[in-house]
Amino acid sequence: RQLQDYRFKKVNAPACPSFEKIAKLLNPNLRFYCDNSFLGENWIVIQQRLDGSVDFNRSWADYRDGFGTASNSTEFWLGLEAMHWITNQAEYGLVVQLKGEKG
């Protein structure tokens, strides 16, 4: 079994520091996690799988709204509505990182 992480980065700009300030003003309910250690840049993490502690066999509504708690040490799915909102603010790139269970 492979674990996946998916990350967005705003094209030609640091994604998280400036985005976080604007996002909280425009959409205060949006909760997201930014990883600044991946490839030496800032990335908004949209899915993180670590240890199988969160069940990803979910309903459409769960995938629309998101589930889990977005942080560097938890499993989560950001949510389709949040991704739609984020990607409508600017042009973003996507990186998919696959790791085996042992890293």
N, C-alpha and C positions, 0 to 999 in steps of 0.2 A: 504494500500500500504506500502511496506517496502522499505527502502533505503539501498543500499549495498555499502560497501567499500571492496576492494580487495587489499591485500598487499603481496609483496614478501620479503623474508629475506634470505640472503645468509646463508647457513648452516655452523655452527661453526665459524662465523666471524661477526663482526659488518658490516651491509650492507652499510650504507650510507656514512660515512666519507671517508673510503678508496675507495669505489666504485666511489664516485662522482669525485674524482681527476683523476682516471683512465679513467672514461667514457668521461670526457671532452676532454681528450687527444685523445682518440680513435674514438670518435663519437661526435664532437662538436655540432651537430644539435640536439642531444638528450636532451630533457627537461623533468625533472621529479621532483617529490616532495617526500622528505623523512620525515617520521613522527617518532620522537624519543620519543614520549609520549605513544605509544601503547604498552602495556604489558611490559613497562620498557626497550624496546629494539629499535633498529633502523630498520625501514621498508620502502621499496620503495612502494609508493601507486600507484596502477595501475588503479583503478577506485574509484571515490569519488562522492557520491550522497548526497546532503544536503537539497535542497529546491525545486527541480524540475525546476530550472531556465535554465538548459541546456536540450535541446531535445535529447534524446538518441535513437529516432527512426531515424536511419541513414543508409546510404549506406554502402556497403562492403568497398569501398575506404576510407570512414571516419573511420571505425573500423580498417582498416589496418594502416592508417596514424595517428590516434589519433585525438581528438578534445577537445575543452575547454582549459582552462589555468590551468596547474598543480600548485596548491598552497594549503595552509591549509584552505582557506576560499572559494574555488570555486569548481564547479562540473566539472569533466573531465574524459576522457578515455585516458590512456597513448598511446595505439595503439599496434596492433599485431606485427608490424615490430620492435618496440622498445622492446616489451616483448621478442621477439625471440632473439634480439641482447643481451639483459641483461642475459637471461637464458642460453645463449651459452658461457658466460664468466665463469660460475661456477655453482655449484649445489645450488638451492634455495628451500626454503619452501614457501608455500602459506597459508595465513589465510584469511578467509572470515568472515566479521563482518556484521551482520544484525541488523538494528535498525528500530523502528517504526518512523513515522514522528515526534513524540514528543520527540524522544531521547530514 
